[in-house]
Amino acid sequence: EPLHPCTWTEWLDRDNTTQKWGDTGDFEQFDEEDSLNGFSGCDFQNLIRMRVVGQTEVFLTEAEVLAGTGDVVHVTSKGMFCQWTTGEQPDGKCEDYQVQFCCF
């Protein structure tokens, strides 16, 4: 029985990172309340692609992002996020990410 193939979404950039007061990070997570272009999340089983807006290098895991950008990010069932108010970012800030999901 072949596994059901998944379908990649377009690149999604829901949250634009700014260091302005009140902003806490870059949250590329999707659900009924936080959607973009009609996409409100899917079952992607951790198959996610992440890249910094304007760059071409693609990261598949939290570890790859850390090695590539120095950011500590978290992949969740809704997507990914990078937070700088927690003190976990070595440089105190996050890049602006865009993501793709492979939806089952």
N, CA, C and O atoms as CSV, one atom per row, in Angstrom:
chain,resi,resn,atom,element,x,y,z
A,1,GLU,N,N,0.856,-1.196,0.000
A,1,GLU,CA,C,0.000,0.000,0.000
A,1,GLU,C,C,0.892,1.246,0.000
A,1,GLU,O,O,1.584,1.500,0.986
A,2,PRO,N,N,0.889,2.018,-1.073
A,2,PRO,CA,C,1.753,3.214,-1.103
A,2,PRO,C,C,1.276,4.261,-0.106
A,2,PRO,O,O,0.081,4.397,0.156
A,3,LEU,N,N,2.219,4.983,0.431
A,3,LEU,CA,C,1.869,6.080,1.331
A,3,LEU,C,C,1.187,7.175,0.526
A,3,LEU,O,O,1.527,7.419,-0.631
A,4,HIS,N,N,0.227,7.826,1.154
A,4,HIS,CA,C,-0.410,8.944,0.484
A,4,HIS,C,C,0.604,10.060,0.313
A,4,HIS,O,O,1.226,10.483,1.288
A,5,PRO,N,N,0.783,10.546,-0.914
A,5,PRO,CA,C,1.720,11.654,-1.081
A,5,PRO,C,C,1.147,12.926,-0.466
A,5,PRO,O,O,-0.069,13.092,-0.364
A,6,CYS,N,N,2.022,13.795,-0.069
A,6,CYS,CA,C,1.560,15.077,0.444
A,6,CYS,C,C,1.797,16.140,-0.614
A,6,CYS,O,O,2.567,15.939,-1.554
A,7,THR,N,N,1.137,17.256,-0.452
A,7,THR,CA,C,1.206,18.348,-1.429
A,7,THR,C,C,1.791,19.583,-0.757
A,7,THR,O,O,1.313,20.016,0.292
A,8,TRP,N,N,2.834,20.147,-1.374
A,8,TRP,CA,C,3.468,21.341,-0.795
A,8,TRP,C,C,2.618,22.580,-1.050
A,8,TRP,O,O,2.092,22.773,-2.146
A,9,THR,N,N,2.494,23.405,-0.032
A,9,THR,CA,C,1.832,24.698,-0.188
A,9,THR,C,C,2.774,25.667,-0.898
A,9,THR,O,O,3.941,25.355,-1.138
A,10,GLU,N,N,2.255,26.831,-1.226
A,10,GLU,CA,C,3.109,27.928,-1.660
A,10,GLU,C,C,3.927,28.399,-0.451
A,10,GLU,O,O,3.667,27.988,0.680
A,11,TRP,N,N,4.909,29.259,-0.700
A,11,TRP,CA,C,5.640,29.877,0.413
A,11,TRP,C,C,4.701,30.832,1.143
A,11,TRP,O,O,4.045,31.667,0.521
A,12,LEU,N,N,4.643,30.703,2.449
A,12,LEU,CA,C,3.731,31.494,3.271
A,12,LEU,C,C,4.517,32.361,4.243
A,12,LEU,O,O,5.439,31.887,4.906
A,13,ASP,N,N,4.146,33.626,4.321
A,13,ASP,CA,C,4.789,34.558,5.255
A,13,ASP,C,C,3.679,35.362,5.913
A,13,ASP,O,O,3.299,36.431,5.433
A,14,ARG,N,N,3.167,34.837,7.012
A,14,ARG,CA,C,2.010,35.444,7.675
A,14,ARG,C,C,2.408,36.626,8.553
A,14,ARG,O,O,1.694,37.625,8.641
A,15,ASP,N,N,3.554,36.488,9.196
A,15,ASP,CA,C,3.957,37.457,10.219
A,15,ASP,C,C,5.248,38.131,9.776
A,15,ASP,O,O,6.249,37.458,9.530
A,16,ASN,N,N,5.229,39.441,9.675
A,16,ASN,CA,C,6.438,40.161,9.290
A,16,ASN,C,C,7.172,40.629,10.534
A,16,ASN,O,O,6.653,41.417,11.324
A,17,THR,N,N,8.386,40.129,10.691
A,17,THR,CA,C,9.159,40.428,11.879
A,17,THR,C,C,9.598,41.875,11.890
A,17,THR,O,O,10.209,42.364,10.939
A,18,THR,N,N,9.276,42.557,12.984
A,18,THR,CA,C,9.846,43.869,13.222
A,18,THR,C,C,10.294,43.888,14.666
A,18,THR,O,O,9.792,43.120,15.487
A,19,GLN,N,N,11.214,44.743,14.976
A,19,GLN,CA,C,11.696,44.832,16.346
A,19,GLN,C,C,10.927,45.907,17.117
A,19,GLN,O,O,11.370,46.377,18.165
A,20,LYS,N,N,9.773,46.283,16.577
A,20,LYS,CA,C,9.029,47.362,17.218
A,20,LYS,C,C,8.459,46.908,18.565
A,20,LYS,O,O,8.300,45.716,18.828
A,21,TRP,N,N,8.165,47.875,19.383
A,21,TRP,CA,C,7.646,47.581,20.707
A,21,TRP,C,C,6.388,46.749,20.603
A,21,TRP,O,O,5.518,47.030,19.779
A,22,GLY,N,N,6.287,45.723,21.439
A,22,GLY,CA,C,5.097,44.897,21.457
A,22,GLY,C,C,5.193,43.665,20.582
A,22,GLY,O,O,4.403,42.734,20.737
A,23,ASP,N,N,6.151,43.643,19.661
A,23,ASP,CA,C,6.341,42.466,18.823
A,23,ASP,C,C,7.257,41.500,19.565
A,23,ASP,O,O,8.244,41.917,20.171
A,24,THR,N,N,6.934,40.214,19.520
A,24,THR,CA,C,7.685,39.238,20.321
A,24,THR,C,C,8.436,38.218,19.495
A,24,THR,O,O,9.198,37.424,20.047
A,25,GLY,N,N,8.242,38.218,18.174
A,25,GLY,CA,C,8.936,37.236,17.348
A,25,GLY,C,C,8.272,37.090,16.002
A,25,GLY,O,O,7.432,37.902,15.614
A,26,ASP,N,N,8.659,36.039,15.289
A,26,ASP,CA,C,8.086,35.731,13.982
A,26,ASP,C,C,7.278,34.451,14.129
A,26,ASP,O,O,7.836,33.386,14.394
A,27,PHE,N,N,5.961,34.554,13.958
A,27,PHE,CA,C,5.075,33.409,14.168
A,27,PHE,C,C,4.455,32.988,12.843
A,27,PHE,O,O,3.522,33.620,12.347
A,28,GLU,N,N,4.989,31.915,12.283
A,28,GLU,CA,C,4.468,31.370,11.035
A,28,GLU,C,C,3.648,30.127,11.372
A,28,GLU,O,O,3.970,29.012,10.963
A,29,GLN,N,N,2.579,30.360,12.130
A,29,GLN,CA,C,1.689,29.280,12.541
A,29,GLN,C,C,0.300,29.573,12.001
A,29,GLN,O,O,-0.114,30.729,11.915
A,30,PHE,N,N,-0.415,28.514,11.637
A,30,PHE,CA,C,-1.682,28.676,10.936
A,30,PHE,C,C,-2.775,27.843,11.588
A,30,PHE,O,O,-2.578,26.670,11.906
A,31,ASP,N,N,-3.937,28.472,11.783
A,31,ASP,CA,C,-5.112,27.775,12.288
A,31,ASP,C,C,-6.337,28.588,11.869
A,31,ASP,O,O,-6.235,29.483,11.030
A,32,GLU,N,N,-7.476,28.277,12.446
A,32,GLU,CA,C,-8.704,28.970,12.043
A,32,GLU,C,C,-8.606,30.478,12.263
A,32,GLU,O,O,-9.186,31.256,11.505
A,33,GLU,N,N,-7.879,30.889,13.290
A,33,GLU,CA,C,-7.786,32.316,13.605
A,33,GLU,C,C,-6.672,33.015,12.845
A,33,GLU,O,O,-6.761,34.210,12.563
A,34,ASP,N,N,-5.630,32.276,12.515
A,34,ASP,CA,C,-4.479,32.855,11.816
A,34,ASP,C,C,-4.304,32.153,10.479
A,34,ASP,O,O,-3.693,31.088,10.397
A,35,SER,N,N,-4.853,32.770,9.424
A,35,SER,CA,C,-4.770,32.161,8.102
A,35,SER,C,C,-4.143,33.149,7.123
A,35,SER,O,O,-3.975,34.329,7.430
A,36,LEU,N,N,-3.804,32.645,5.945
A,36,LEU,CA,C,-3.225,33.493,4.897
A,36,LEU,C,C,-3.648,32.924,3.558
A,36,LEU,O,O,-3.468,31.733,3.301
A,37,ASN,N,N,-4.212,33.767,2.699
A,37,ASN,CA,C,-4.651,33.345,1.362
A,37,ASN,C,C,-5.535,32.110,1.432
A,37,ASN,O,O,-5.468,31.239,0.565
A,38,GLY,N,N,-6.362,32.039,2.467
A,38,GLY,CA,C,-7.285,30.916,2.589
A,38,GLY,C,C,-6.690,29.678,3.234
A,38,GLY,O,O,-7.399,28.694,3.447
A,39,PHE,N,N,-5.398,29.708,3.549
A,39,PHE,CA,C,-4.757,28.549,4.184
A,39,PHE,C,C,-4.817,28.711,5.698
A,39,PHE,O,O,-4.336,29.702,6.247
A,40,SER,N,N,-5.414,27.727,6.363
A,40,SER,CA,C,-5.536,27.816,7.820
A,40,SER,C,C,-4.919,26.604,8.514
A,40,SER,O,O,-5.373,26.184,9.579
A,41,GLY,N,N,-3.880,26.054,7.896
A,41,GLY,CA,C,-3.185,24.936,8.516
A,41,GLY,C,C,-3.551,23.609,7.885
A,41,GLY,O,O,-4.549,23.503,7.173
A,42,CYS,N,N,-2.737,22.597,8.149
A,42,CYS,CA,C,-3.002,21.264,7.629
A,42,CYS,C,C,-2.188,20.265,8.442
A,42,CYS,O,O,-1.374,20.644,9.285
A,43,ASP,N,N,-2.422,18.988,8.176
A,43,ASP,CA,C,-1.640,17.930,8.805
A,43,ASP,C,C,-0.382,17.741,7.968
A,43,ASP,O,O,-0.419,17.102,6.917
A,44,PHE,N,N,0.738,18.303,8.439
A,44,PHE,CA,C,1.965,18.232,7.633
A,44,PHE,C,C,3.008,17.298,8.246
A,44,PHE,O,O,4.078,17.096,7.671
A,45,GLN,N,N,2.699,16.735,9.401
A,45,GLN,CA,C,3.546,15.695,9.999
A,45,GLN,C,C,5.031,16.083,10.022
A,45,GLN,O,O,5.907,15.282,9.700
A,46,ASN,N,N,5.278,17.324,10.410
A,46,ASN,CA,C,6.648,17.854,10.529
A,46,ASN,C,C,7.382,18.011,9.199
A,46,ASN,O,O,8.585,18.271,9.190
A,47,LEU,N,N,6.678,17.857,8.076
A,47,LEU,CA,C,7.312,18.107,6.778
A,47,LEU,C,C,7.136,19.585,6.461
A,47,LEU,O,O,6.121,20.012,5.910
A,48,ILE,N,N,8.155,20.349,6.828
A,48,ILE,CA,C,8.113,21.801,6.690
A,48,ILE,C,C,9.403,22.266,6.047
A,48,ILE,O,O,10.474,21.709,6.289
A,49,ARG,N,N,9.286,23.294,5.222
A,49,ARG,CA,C,10.468,23.965,4.664
A,49,ARG,C,C,10.449,25.387,5.198
A,49,ARG,O,O,9.405,26.039,5.222
A,50,MET,N,N,11.613,25.863,5.628
A,50,MET,CA,C,11.713,27.208,6.193
A,50,MET,C,C,12.845,27.945,5.504
A,50,MET,O,O,13.892,27.357,5.231
A,51,ARG,N,N,12.652,29.206,5.222
A,51,ARG,CA,C,13.743,30.029,4.693
A,51,ARG,C,C,13.533,31.469,5.113
A,51,ARG,O,O,12.419,31.893,5.422
A,52,VAL,N,N,14.628,32.209,5.116
A,52,VAL,CA,C,14.560,33.633,5.425
A,52,VAL,C,C,14.044,34.354,4.183
A,52,VAL,O,O,14.502,34.096,3.070
A,53,VAL,N,N,13.096,35.252,4.381
A,53,VAL,CA,C,12.527,36.008,3.267
A,53,VAL,C,C,13.658,36.685,2.490
A,53,VAL,O,O,14.517,37.347,3.073
A,54,GLY,N,N,13.646,36.511,1.174
A,54,GLY,CA,C,14.656,37.120,0.327
A,54,GLY,C,C,15.891,36.274,0.117
A,54,GLY,O,O,16.784,36.655,-0.640
A,55,GLN,N,N,15.956,35.121,0.782
A,55,GLN,CA,C,17.091,34.222,0.613
A,55,GLN,C,C,16.618,32.896,0.026
A,55,GLN,O,O,15.425,32.590,0.024
A,56,THR,N,N,17.579,32.115,-0.472
A,56,THR,CA,C,17.212,30.880,-1.181
A,56,THR,C,C,17.497,29.617,-0.382
A,56,THR,O,O,16.952,28.560,-0.698
A,57,GLU,N,N,18.342,29.699,0.651
A,57,GLU,CA,C,18.679,28.492,1.399
A,57,GLU,C,C,17.471,28.001,2.186
A,57,GLU,O,O,16.848,28.762,2.925
A,58,VAL,N,N,17.147,26.717,2.019
A,58,VAL,CA,C,15.975,26.124,2.660
A,58,VAL,C,C,16.412,25.231,3.814
A,58,VAL,O,O,17.350,24.444,3.688
A,59,PHE,N,N,15.721,25.365,4.928
A,59,PHE,CA,C,15.989,24.558,6.127
A,59,PHE,C,C,14.804,23.640,6.387
A,59,PHE,O,O,13.649,24.025,6.201
A,60,LEU,N,N,15.109,22.413,6.821
A,60,LEU,CA,C,14.063,21.421,7.055
A,60,LEU,C,C,13.833,21.125,8.524
A,60,LEU,O,O,12.810,20.540,8.883
A,61,THR,N,N,14.759,21.516,9.375
A,61,THR,CA,C,14.653,21.197,10.800
A,61,THR,C,C,15.054,22.400,11.647
A,61,THR,O,O,15.655,23.351,11.148
A,62,GLU,N,N,14.716,22.345,12.931
A,62,GLU,CA,C,15.135,23.379,13.872
A,62,GLU,C,C,16.658,23.487,13.898
A,62,GLU,O,O,17.206,24.589,13.952
A,63,ALA,N,N,17.338,22.344,13.860
A,63,ALA,CA,C,18.805,22.333,13.918
A,63,ALA,C,C,19.418,22.998,12.689
A,63,ALA,O,O,20.421,23.704,12.796
A,64,GLU,N,N,18.817,22.771,11.524
A,64,GLU,CA,C,19.338,23.401,10.303
A,64,GLU,C,C,19.168,24.918,10.354
A,64,GLU,O,O,20.048,25.658,9.915
A,65,VAL,N,N,18.047,25.378,10.886
A,65,VAL,CA,C,17.836,26.822,11.027
A,65,VAL,C,C,18.884,27.404,11.967
A,65,VAL,O,O,19.480,28.440,11.673
A,66,LEU,N,N,19.106,26.739,13.092
A,66,LEU,CA,C,20.092,27.228,14.060
A,66,LEU,C,C,21.478,27.317,13.437
A,66,LEU,O,O,22.191,28.301,13.633
A,67,ALA,N,N,21.860,26.282,12.681
A,67,ALA,CA,C,23.179,26.279,12.039
A,67,ALA,C,C,23.270,27.342,10.949
A,67,ALA,O,O,24.331,27.930,10.739
A,68,GLY,N,N,22.153,27.589,10.252
A,68,GLY,CA,C,22.182,28.492,9.108
A,68,GLY,C,C,21.998,29.953,9.448
A,68,GLY,O,O,22.567,30.822,8.787
A,69,THR,N,N,21.191,30.243,10.496
A,69,THR,CA,C,20.865,31.634,10.795
A,69,THR,C,C,21.223,32.044,12.216
A,69,THR,O,O,21.276,33.235,12.526
A,70,GLY,N,N,21.468,31.060,13.085
A,70,GLY,CA,C,21.731,31.370,14.485
A,70,GLY,C,C,20.467,31.554,15.305
A,70,GLY,O,O,20.537,31.868,16.493
A,71,ASP,N,N,19.296,31.360,14.673
A,71,ASP,CA,C,18.036,31.520,15.389
A,71,ASP,C,C,17.570,30.198,16.002
A,71,ASP,O,O,17.682,29.137,15.388
A,72,VAL,N,N,17.050,30.286,17.216
A,72,VAL,CA,C,16.402,29.146,17.860
A,72,VAL,C,C,14.925,29.194,17.477
A,72,VAL,O,O,14.195,30.079,17.924
A,73,VAL,N,N,14.481,28.238,16.647
A,73,VAL,CA,C,13.084,28.208,16.229
A,73,VAL,C,C,12.422,26.942,16.752
A,73,VAL,O,O,13.093,25.996,17.163
A,74,HIS,N,N,11.104,26.942,16.730
A,74,HIS,CA,C,10.333,25.805,17.222
A,74,HIS,C,C,9.317,25.402,16.168
A,74,HIS,O,O,8.502,26.216,15.734
A,75,VAL,N,N,9.369,24.143,15.760
A,75,VAL,CA,C,8.375,23.597,14.843
A,75,VAL,C,C,7.261,22.984,15.682
A,75,VAL,O,O,7.517,22.182,16.580
A,76,THR,N,N,6.016,23.370,15.379
A,76,THR,CA,C,4.853,22.876,16.122
A,76,THR,C,C,3.863,22.260,15.129
A,76,THR,O,O,4.111,22.246,13.924
A,77,SER,N,N,2.771,21.764,15.633
A,77,SER,CA,C,1.753,21.182,14.746
A,77,SER,C,C,1.094,22.250,13.878
A,77,SER,O,O,0.434,21.919,12.893
A,78,LYS,N,N,1.261,23.524,14.228
A,78,LYS,CA,C,0.662,24.622,13.458
A,78,LYS,C,C,1.660,25.300,12.527
A,78,LYS,O,O,1.266,26.108,11.687
A,79,GLY,N,N,2.943,24.983,12.663
A,79,GLY,CA,C,3.937,25.639,11.825
A,79,GLY,C,C,5.243,25.817,12.567
A,79,GLY,O,O,5.784,24.863,13.125
A,80,MET,N,N,5.754,27.047,12.572
A,80,MET,CA,C,6.997,27.321,13.292
A,80,MET,C,C,6.967,28.729,13.844
A,80,MET,O,O,6.212,29.583,13.381
A,81,PHE,N,N,7.815,28.956,14.857
A,81,PHE,CA,C,7.939,30.315,15.356
A,81,PHE,C,C,9.339,30.536,15.905
A,81,PHE,O,O,10.045,29.603,16.288
A,82,CYS,N,N,9.706,31.804,15.927
A,82,CYS,CA,C,10.971,32.258,16.508
A,82,CYS,C,C,10.610,33.409,17.442
A,82,CYS,O,O,9.972,34.375,17.023
A,83,GLN,N,N,11.009,33.306,18.686
A,83,GLN,CA,C,10.634,34.295,19.696
A,83,GLN,C,C,11.896,34.905,20.303
A,83,GLN,O,O,12.854,34.194,20.607
A,84,TRP,N,N,11.889,36.227,20.477
A,84,TRP,CA,C,13.086,36.837,21.067
A,84,TRP,C,C,12.850,37.383,22.468
A,84,TRP,O,O,13.798,37.822,23.119
A,85,THR,N,N,11.605,37.366,22.950
A,85,THR,CA,C,11.350,37.889,24.292
A,85,THR,C,C,11.683,36.870,25.376
A,85,THR,O,O,11.627,37.188,26.564
A,86,THR,N,N,12.029,35.648,24.975
A,86,THR,CA,C,12.305,34.582,25.944
A,86,THR,C,C,13.763,34.565,26.373
A,86,THR,O,O,14.126,33.864,27.317
A,87,GLY,N,N,14.608,35.342,25.677
A,87,GLY,CA,C,16.030,35.324,25.992
A,87,GLY,C,C,16.775,34.182,25.351
A,87,GLY,O,O,17.963,33.999,25.621
A,88,GLU,N,N,16.110,33.398,24.500
A,88,GLU,CA,C,16.780,32.235,23.905
A,88,GLU,C,C,17.552,32.552,22.633
A,88,GLU,O,O,18.329,31.719,22.169
A,89,GLN,N,N,17.356,33.751,22.050
A,89,GLN,CA,C,18.095,34.095,20.832
A,89,GLN,C,C,19.463,34.670,21.195
A,89,GLN,O,O,19.554,35.640,21.948
A,90,PRO,N,N,20.533,34.067,20.652
A,90,PRO,CA,C,21.882,34.560,20.970
A,90,PRO,C,C,22.066,36.050,20.673
A,90,PRO,O,O,22.740,36.760,21.419
A,91,ASP,N,N,21.454,36.521,19.563
A,91,ASP,CA,C,21.621,37.938,19.197
A,91,ASP,C,C,20.398,38.770,19.569
A,91,ASP,O,O,20.334,39.955,19.242
A,92,GLY,N,N,19.430,38.163,20.248
A,92,GLY,CA,C,18.276,38.920,20.712
A,92,GLY,C,C,17.237,39.242,19.664
A,92,GLY,O,O,16.318,40.016,19.932
A,93,LYS,N,N,17.354,38.659,18.451
A,93,LYS,CA,C,16.351,38.932,17.425
A,93,LYS,C,C,16.143,37.708,16.537
A,93,LYS,O,O,16.886,36.728,16.609
A,94,CYS,N,N,15.118,37.793,15.704
A,94,CYS,CA,C,14.769,36.712,14.786
A,94,CYS,C,C,14.746,37.235,13.356
A,94,CYS,O,O,14.393,38.386,13.103
A,95,GLU,N,N,15.129,36.367,12.429
A,95,GLU,CA,C,14.956,36.679,11.020
A,95,GLU,C,C,13.456,36.616,10.687
A,95,GLU,O,O,12.657,36.116,11.479
A,96,ASP,N,N,13.091,37.128,9.512
A,96,ASP,CA,C,11.718,37.028,9.024
A,96,ASP,C,C,11.652,35.786,8.138
A,96,ASP,O,O,12.296,35.732,7.090
A,97,TYR,N,N,10.874,34.793,8.557
A,97,TYR,CA,C,10.823,33.522,7.848
A,97,TYR,C,C,9.573,33.382,6.998
A,97,TYR,O,O,8.544,34.008,7.248
A,98,GLN,N,N,9.702,32.536,5.979
A,98,GLN,CA,C,8.538,32.055,5.263
A,98,GLN,C,C,8.614,30.532,5.266
A,98,GLN,O,O,9.691,29.946,5.369
A,99,VAL,N,N,7.458,29.916,5.150
A,99,VAL,CA,C,7.389,28.467,5.327
A,99,VAL,C,C,6.546,27.832,4.226
A,99,VAL,O,O,5.691,28.472,3.614
A,100,GLN,N,N,6.822,26.543,3.997
A,100,GLN,CA,C,5.988,25.696,3.164
A,100,GLN,C,C,5.644,24.463,3.970
A,100,GLN,O,O,6.466,23.980,4.749
A,101,PHE,N,N,4.446,23.951,3.795
A,101,PHE,CA,C,4.032,22.712,4.446
A,101,PHE,C,C,3.704,21.660,3.402
A,101,PHE,O,O,3.153,21.980,2.348
A,102,CYS,N,N,4.038,20.409,3.685
A,102,CYS,CA,C,3.591,19.325,2.827
A,102,CYS,C,C,2.369,18.707,3.488
A,102,CYS,O,O,2.483,17.965,4.463
A,103,CYS,N,N,1.191,19.026,2.939
A,103,CYS,CA,C,-0.075,18.661,3.568
A,103,CYS,C,C,-0.533,17.281,3.144
A,103,CYS,O,O,-0.538,16.951,1.958
A,104,PHE,N,N,-0.911,16.493,4.105
A,104,PHE,CA,C,-1.430,15.145,3.837
A,104,PHE,C,C,-2.954,15.183,3.739
A,104,PHE,O,O,-3.584,14.149,3.518
